[in-house]
Amino acid sequence: MHVLRHTFATRCIEAGMKPKTWQQILGHSNIGITMNLYVHITEDEKLREINLVADALKVI
């Protein structure tokens, strides 16, 4: 069951859900617990973010 909570938090952030929303869904009183202990960044997520930065830095 505990692994499901980690997966849920990670998928919520990947889907763009507001952290305060799923903080309350998970029942955490502190957003730090939710963000630091439950959210894990996947390789796909890192690559997507890196591409966003790369696109923003492109000079035409």
A tleap script that builds the chain and sets N, CA, C and O, in Angstrom:
source leaprc.protein.ff14SB
mol = sequence {
  NMET HIE VAL LEU ARG HIE THR PHE ALA THR
  ARG CYS ILE GLU ALA GLY MET LYS PRO LYS
  THR TRP GLN GLN ILE LEU GLY HIE SER ASN
  ILE GLY ILE THR MET ASN LEU TYR VAL HIE
  ILE THR GLU ASP GLU LYS LEU ARG GLU ILE
  ASN LEU VAL ALA ASP ALA LEU LYS VAL CILE
}
set mol.1.N position { 0.823 -1.196 0.000 }
set mol.1.CA position { 0.000 0.000 0.000 }
set mol.1.C position { 0.865 1.257 0.000 }
set mol.1.O position { 0.531 2.245 -0.654 }
set mol.2.N position { 1.962 1.219 0.725 }
set mol.2.CA position { 2.828 2.398 0.823 }
set mol.2.C position { 3.433 2.761 -0.528 }
set mol.2.O position { 3.548 3.943 -0.854 }
set mol.3.N position { 3.819 1.769 -1.309 }
set mol.3.CA position { 4.389 2.008 -2.637 }
set mol.3.C position { 3.356 2.686 -3.534 }
set mol.3.O position { 3.713 3.525 -4.361 }
set mol.4.N position { 2.101 2.339 -3.381 }
set mol.4.CA position { 1.038 2.952 -4.161 }
set mol.4.C position { 0.967 4.456 -3.897 }
set mol.4.O position { 0.714 5.229 -4.821 }
set mol.5.N position { 1.184 4.879 -2.662 }
set mol.5.CA position { 1.165 6.305 -2.325 }
set mol.5.C position { 2.298 7.043 -3.040 }
set mol.5.O position { 2.100 8.156 -3.526 }
set mol.6.N position { 3.481 6.430 -3.105 }
set mol.6.CA position { 4.611 7.035 -3.817 }
set mol.6.C position { 4.295 7.143 -5.301 }
set mol.6.O position { 4.522 8.187 -5.912 }
set mol.7.N position { 3.776 6.080 -5.878 }
set mol.7.CA position { 3.423 6.080 -7.294 }
set mol.7.C position { 2.347 7.119 -7.577 }
set mol.7.O position { 2.435 7.850 -8.563 }
set mol.8.N position { 1.343 7.189 -6.727 }
set mol.8.CA position { 0.273 8.156 -6.891 }
set mol.8.C position { 0.824 9.579 -6.889 }
set mol.8.O position { 0.483 10.372 -7.766 }
set mol.9.N position { 1.669 9.911 -5.920 }
set mol.9.CA position { 2.235 11.262 -5.830 }
set mol.9.C position { 3.075 11.588 -7.061 }
set mol.9.O position { 2.998 12.696 -7.591 }
set mol.10.N position { 3.860 10.644 -7.506 }
set mol.10.CA position { 4.701 10.856 -8.687 }
set mol.10.C position { 3.843 11.072 -9.928 }
set mol.10.O position { 4.111 11.984 -10.710 }
set mol.11.N position { 2.832 10.261 -10.118 }
set mol.11.CA position { 1.961 10.404 -11.290 }
set mol.11.C position { 1.159 11.702 -11.245 }
set mol.11.O position { 0.892 12.301 -12.286 }
set mol.12.N position { 0.776 12.137 -10.055 }
set mol.12.CA position { 0.047 13.412 -9.925 }
set mol.12.C position { 0.903 14.580 -10.395 }
set mol.12.O position { 0.418 15.449 -11.120 }
set mol.13.N position { 2.161 14.611 -9.994 }
set mol.13.CA position { 3.022 15.719 -10.407 }
set mol.13.C position { 3.299 15.643 -11.903 }
set mol.13.O position { 3.383 16.677 -12.567 }
set mol.14.N position { 3.441 14.438 -12.442 }
set mol.14.CA position { 3.643 14.290 -13.880 }
set mol.14.C position { 2.423 14.781 -14.664 }
set mol.14.O position { 2.562 15.294 -15.774 }
set mol.15.N position { 1.250 14.625 -14.093 }
set mol.15.CA position { 0.019 15.039 -14.764 }
set mol.15.C position { -0.257 16.530 -14.608 }
set mol.15.O position { -1.179 17.066 -15.223 }
set mol.16.N position { 0.548 17.197 -13.783 }
set mol.16.CA position { 0.380 18.634 -13.616 }
set mol.16.C position { -0.574 19.037 -12.502 }
set mol.16.O position { -0.955 20.203 -12.407 }
set mol.17.N position { -0.962 18.090 -11.660 }
set mol.17.CA position { -1.852 18.414 -10.553 }
set mol.17.C position { -1.130 19.325 -9.558 }
set mol.17.O position { 0.069 19.180 -9.323 }
set mol.18.N position { -1.868 20.247 -8.991 }
set mol.18.CA position { -1.288 21.170 -8.013 }
set mol.18.C position { -0.880 20.404 -6.751 }
set mol.18.O position { -1.668 19.623 -6.217 }
set mol.19.N position { 0.349 20.627 -6.275 }
set mol.19.CA position { 0.846 19.889 -5.103 }
set mol.19.C position { -0.046 19.989 -3.876 }
set mol.19.O position { -0.202 19.001 -3.158 }
set mol.20.N position { -0.633 21.142 -3.615 }
set mol.20.CA position { -1.481 21.285 -2.436 }
set mol.20.C position { -2.706 20.367 -2.513 }
set mol.20.O position { -3.211 19.912 -1.486 }
set mol.21.N position { -3.175 20.101 -3.722 }
set mol.21.CA position { -4.334 19.224 -3.881 }
set mol.21.C position { -3.994 17.818 -3.441 }
set mol.21.O position { -4.706 17.236 -2.623 }
set mol.22.N position { -2.906 17.256 -3.975 }
set mol.22.CA position { -2.605 15.881 -3.604 }
set mol.22.C position { -1.963 15.775 -2.243 }
set mol.22.O position { -1.939 14.692 -1.659 }
set mol.23.N position { -1.430 16.892 -1.710 }
set mol.23.CA position { -1.003 16.892 -0.305 }
set mol.23.C position { -2.206 16.576 0.572 }
set mol.23.O position { -2.123 15.759 1.489 }
set mol.24.N position { -3.323 17.231 0.280 }
set mol.24.CA position { -4.530 16.994 1.073 }
set mol.24.C position { -5.106 15.604 0.826 }
set mol.24.O position { -5.606 14.963 1.750 }
set mol.25.N position { -5.036 15.138 -0.427 }
set mol.25.CA position { -5.533 13.789 -0.734 }
set mol.25.C position { -4.748 12.741 0.060 }
set mol.25.O position { -5.324 11.793 0.593 }
set mol.26.N position { -3.418 12.927 0.132 }
set mol.26.CA position { -2.578 11.989 0.871 }
set mol.26.C position { -2.667 12.185 2.382 }
set mol.26.O position { -2.249 11.317 3.148 }
set mol.27.N position { -3.212 13.326 2.811 }
set mol.27.CA position { -3.398 13.566 4.233 }
set mol.27.C position { -2.181 14.093 4.966 }
set mol.27.O position { -2.063 13.924 6.179 }
set mol.28.N position { -1.268 14.736 4.235 }
set mol.28.CA position { -0.078 15.298 4.873 }
set mol.28.C position { -0.351 16.713 5.355 }
set mol.28.O position { -0.985 17.504 4.656 }
set mol.29.N position { 0.125 17.027 6.546 }
set mol.29.CA position { -0.053 18.383 7.075 }
set mol.29.C position { 1.003 19.336 6.535 }
set mol.29.O position { 0.845 20.554 6.619 }
set mol.30.N position { 2.076 18.788 5.983 }
set mol.30.CA position { 3.204 19.589 5.521 }
set mol.30.C position { 3.522 19.222 4.070 }
set mol.30.O position { 3.714 18.047 3.756 }
set mol.31.N position { 3.578 20.218 3.187 }
set mol.31.CA position { 3.870 19.961 1.770 }
set mol.31.C position { 5.271 19.371 1.588 }
set mol.31.O position { 5.516 18.653 0.620 }
set mol.32.N position { 6.186 19.667 2.508 }
set mol.32.CA position { 7.543 19.115 2.438 }
set mol.32.C position { 7.554 17.601 2.506 }
set mol.32.O position { 8.348 16.954 1.823 }
set mol.33.N position { 6.691 17.035 3.314 }
set mol.33.CA position { 6.602 15.571 3.402 }
set mol.33.C position { 6.177 15.013 2.053 }
set mol.33.O position { 6.767 14.058 1.548 }
set mol.34.N position { 5.165 15.611 1.485 }
set mol.34.CA position { 4.658 15.145 0.198 }
set mol.34.C position { 5.729 15.251 -0.878 }
set mol.34.O position { 5.981 14.285 -1.598 }
set mol.35.N position { 6.354 16.401 -0.992 }
set mol.35.CA position { 7.321 16.648 -2.063 }
set mol.35.C position { 8.626 15.887 -1.867 }
set mol.35.O position { 9.162 15.323 -2.821 }
set mol.36.N position { 9.138 15.864 -0.650 }
set mol.36.CA position { 10.467 15.287 -0.413 }
set mol.36.C position { 10.470 13.783 -0.201 }
set mol.36.O position { 11.464 13.123 -0.505 }
set mol.37.N position { 9.393 13.236 0.307 }
set mol.37.CA position { 9.377 11.806 0.589 }
set mol.37.C position { 8.577 10.974 -0.406 }
set mol.37.O position { 8.881 9.801 -0.622 }
set mol.38.N position { 7.560 11.574 -1.009 }
set mol.38.CA position { 6.653 10.787 -1.832 }
set mol.38.C position { 6.813 10.989 -3.336 }
set mol.38.O position { 6.480 10.095 -4.113 }
set mol.39.N position { 7.313 12.139 -3.755 }
set mol.39.CA position { 7.440 12.413 -5.187 }
set mol.39.C position { 8.814 11.970 -5.668 }
set mol.39.O position { 9.839 12.343 -5.099 }
set mol.40.N position { 8.815 11.184 -6.703 }
set mol.40.CA position { 10.056 10.715 -7.317 }
set mol.40.C position { 10.045 11.153 -8.775 }
set mol.40.O position { 9.028 11.019 -9.456 }
set mol.41.N position { 11.153 11.669 -9.251 }
set mol.41.CA position { 11.248 12.138 -10.626 }
set mol.41.C position { 11.745 10.986 -11.500 }
set mol.41.O position { 12.792 10.396 -11.234 }
set mol.42.N position { 10.989 10.683 -12.530 }
set mol.42.CA position { 11.363 9.605 -13.444 }
set mol.42.C position { 12.340 10.140 -14.498 }
set mol.42.O position { 12.487 11.350 -14.669 }
set mol.43.N position { 12.985 9.237 -15.180 }
set mol.43.CA position { 13.908 9.625 -16.253 }
set mol.43.C position { 13.161 10.367 -17.359 }
set mol.43.O position { 13.668 11.345 -17.908 }
set mol.44.N position { 11.964 9.905 -17.681 }
set mol.44.CA position { 11.160 10.586 -18.706 }
set mol.44.C position { 10.846 12.019 -18.294 }
set mol.44.O position { 10.898 12.936 -19.113 }
set mol.45.N position { 10.523 12.202 -17.028 }
set mol.45.CA position { 10.205 13.541 -16.526 }
set mol.45.C position { 11.437 14.447 -16.595 }
set mol.45.O position { 11.335 15.609 -16.988 }
set mol.46.N position { 12.591 13.917 -16.214 }
set mol.46.CA position { 13.829 14.714 -16.293 }
set mol.46.C position { 14.109 15.122 -17.735 }
set mol.46.O position { 14.448 16.275 -18.001 }
set mol.47.N position { 13.973 14.197 -18.647 }
set mol.47.CA position { 14.236 14.478 -20.060 }
set mol.47.C position { 13.268 15.533 -20.595 }
set mol.47.O position { 13.673 16.422 -21.344 }
set mol.48.N position { 12.006 15.441 -20.219 }
set mol.48.CA position { 11.024 16.419 -20.666 }
set mol.48.C position { 11.378 17.819 -20.150 }
set mol.48.O position { 11.281 18.794 -20.896 }
set mol.49.N position { 11.779 17.922 -18.901 }
set mol.49.CA position { 12.152 19.216 -18.326 }
set mol.49.C position { 13.415 19.779 -18.977 }
set mol.49.O position { 13.500 20.978 -19.244 }
set mol.50.N position { 14.388 18.914 -19.230 }
set mol.50.CA position { 15.624 19.343 -19.890 }
set mol.50.C position { 15.311 19.867 -21.288 }
set mol.50.O position { 15.881 20.871 -21.717 }
set mol.51.N position { 14.410 19.193 -21.998 }
set mol.51.CA position { 14.021 19.647 -23.334 }
set mol.51.C position { 13.310 20.991 -23.291 }
set mol.51.O position { 13.491 21.811 -24.191 }
set mol.52.N position { 12.506 21.231 -22.263 }
set mol.52.CA position { 11.850 22.533 -22.105 }
set mol.52.C position { 12.885 23.644 -21.951 }
set mol.52.O position { 12.756 24.707 -22.558 }
set mol.53.N position { 13.899 23.398 -21.146 }
set mol.53.CA position { 14.953 24.388 -20.952 }
set mol.53.C position { 15.744 24.587 -22.240 }
set mol.53.O position { 16.045 25.717 -22.624 }
set mol.54.N position { 16.077 23.482 -22.904 }
set mol.54.CA position { 16.826 23.570 -24.165 }
set mol.54.C position { 16.039 24.383 -25.201 }
set mol.54.O position { 16.613 25.218 -25.900 }
set mol.55.N position { 14.744 24.141 -25.299 }
set mol.55.CA position { 13.913 24.893 -26.241 }
set mol.55.C position { 13.877 26.375 -25.882 }
set mol.55.O position { 13.915 27.232 -26.765 }
set mol.56.N position { 13.804 26.673 -24.603 }
set mol.56.CA position { 13.759 28.069 -24.160 }
set mol.56.C position { 15.079 28.789 -24.434 }
set mol.56.O position { 15.091 30.006 -24.617 }
set mol.57.N position { 16.182 28.056 -24.464 }
set mol.57.CA position { 17.500 28.671 -24.679 }
set mol.57.C position { 17.894 28.777 -26.146 }
set mol.57.O position { 18.907 29.399 -26.465 }
set mol.58.N position { 17.122 28.190 -27.033 }
set mol.58.CA position { 17.447 28.246 -28.464 }
set mol.58.C position { 17.334 29.674 -28.962 }
set mol.58.O position { 16.355 30.373 -28.697 }
set mol.59.N position { 18.359 30.089 -29.692 }
set mol.59.CA position { 18.373 31.418 -30.274 }
set mol.59.C position { 18.141 31.273 -31.777 }
set mol.59.O position { 18.820 30.502 -32.456 }
set mol.60.N position { 17.184 32.018 -32.271 }
set mol.60.CA position { 16.864 31.923 -33.701 }
set mol.60.C position { 17.705 32.908 -34.476 }
set mol.60.O position { 17.591 32.989 -35.699 }
savepdb mol mol.pdb
quit
